[in-house]
Amino acid sequence: MIQVSAKKDGKEATVEYDFGKDLEDAVAKFGKDVIYTNYVQAAKITLQAGLRRVLIAGGDPAAFAKTHVPGAQAQRTSIPTRVAIIGEYKNMTPEERKAFLAELKSA
């Protein structure tokens, strides 16, 4: 089952879609080129997300890329507190920013 929602208008849909029961079945249904192309697209997005985490944490992107295995759980990196706070601050409304700054000043 595939579920999707359009948050702006609140619409939702659930559909059944047969991706194949395993790799061989998927290749038979869609062809090797389609399966490989989709694999690379998904693996590239996962690698980019990992590299972003490494960059934010001040790590070594090249070292991460050498040890990265698509589909494997990546080692967690911690984001420096200051970077996390700045990221959070950017998402605040003006009122939330004002309250946050007042809280910082009183700390």
C-alpha positions as CSV (number, residue, x, y, z in Angstrom):
1,M,0.0,0.0,0.0
2,I,1.2,3.5,-0.9
3,Q,-0.2,6.4,1.0
4,V,0.1,10.1,0.0
5,S,-1.4,13.3,1.3
6,A,-1.5,16.8,-0.1
7,K,-1.0,18.9,3.0
8,K,-2.1,22.2,1.4
9,D,-5.6,21.0,0.5
10,G,-5.9,18.0,2.9
11,K,-6.5,15.4,0.2
12,E,-5.3,11.9,0.7
13,A,-5.0,8.7,-1.4
14,T,-4.1,5.1,-0.8
15,V,-3.3,2.8,-3.7
16,E,-1.9,-0.6,-4.3
17,Y,1.1,-0.8,-6.5
18,D,3.0,-4.0,-7.4
19,F,6.8,-3.2,-7.3
20,G,7.5,-7.0,-7.6
21,K,8.0,-9.5,-4.8
22,D,11.8,-9.4,-5.2
23,L,14.6,-8.1,-7.4
24,E,14.1,-10.7,-10.1
25,D,10.4,-10.0,-10.2
26,A,11.0,-6.2,-10.4
27,V,13.5,-6.7,-13.2
28,A,11.1,-8.8,-15.1
29,K,8.3,-6.2,-14.7
30,F,10.3,-3.0,-15.4
31,G,13.6,-4.0,-16.9
32,K,17.2,-3.7,-15.5
33,D,17.7,-0.1,-16.7
34,V,14.7,1.2,-14.8
35,I,15.6,-0.7,-11.6
36,Y,19.2,0.5,-11.7
37,T,18.2,4.1,-12.5
38,N,15.8,4.2,-9.6
39,Y,18.3,2.5,-7.3
40,V,21.0,5.1,-8.1
41,Q,18.5,8.0,-7.6
42,A,17.5,6.7,-4.1
43,A,21.1,5.9,-3.1
44,K,22.2,9.3,-4.2
45,I,19.6,11.0,-2.0
46,T,20.6,8.9,1.0
47,L,24.3,9.7,0.4
48,Q,23.6,13.4,0.1
49,A,21.6,13.4,3.4
50,G,24.5,11.6,5.1
51,L,27.0,14.1,3.7
52,R,24.9,17.0,4.9
53,R,24.9,15.6,8.4
54,V,28.7,15.1,8.3
55,L,29.2,18.7,7.0
56,I,27.0,20.1,9.7
57,A,28.9,18.1,12.4
58,G,32.2,19.3,11.0
59,G,33.3,15.8,9.9
60,D,35.2,14.6,6.8
61,P,32.8,14.1,3.8
62,A,35.4,12.1,1.9
63,A,36.0,9.6,4.7
64,F,32.2,9.2,5.1
65,A,31.8,8.5,1.4
66,K,34.5,5.9,1.5
67,T,32.7,3.9,4.2
68,H,29.2,4.6,3.1
69,V,27.1,1.5,2.1
70,P,23.7,2.2,0.5
71,G,20.9,0.8,2.6
72,A,23.1,0.3,5.7
73,Q,22.4,2.3,8.8
74,A,24.9,5.2,8.9
75,Q,26.7,6.0,12.1
76,R,24.9,8.9,13.9
77,T,26.7,12.2,14.0
78,S,25.9,14.8,16.6
79,I,25.2,18.3,15.4
80,P,26.9,20.9,17.5
81,T,24.5,22.7,19.9
82,R,25.1,26.1,18.3
83,V,24.3,24.8,14.8
84,A,21.1,23.2,16.0
85,I,20.0,26.4,17.8
86,I,20.7,28.5,14.7
87,G,18.7,26.1,12.6
88,E,15.8,26.2,15.0
89,Y,16.0,30.0,15.2
90,K,15.6,30.3,11.5
91,N,12.3,28.5,11.6
92,M,10.8,30.6,14.4
93,T,8.2,33.3,13.9
94,P,9.1,36.8,14.9
95,E,7.2,36.4,18.2
96,E,9.0,33.1,19.0
97,R,12.3,34.7,18.2
98,K,11.6,37.6,20.6
99,A,10.6,35.3,23.4
100,F,13.6,33.1,22.7
101,L,16.0,36.0,22.9
102,A,14.4,37.2,26.1
103,E,14.8,33.7,27.6
104,L,18.5,33.7,26.5
105,K,19.1,37.1,28.1
106,S,17.6,35.9,31.4
107,A,19.6,32.7,31.5
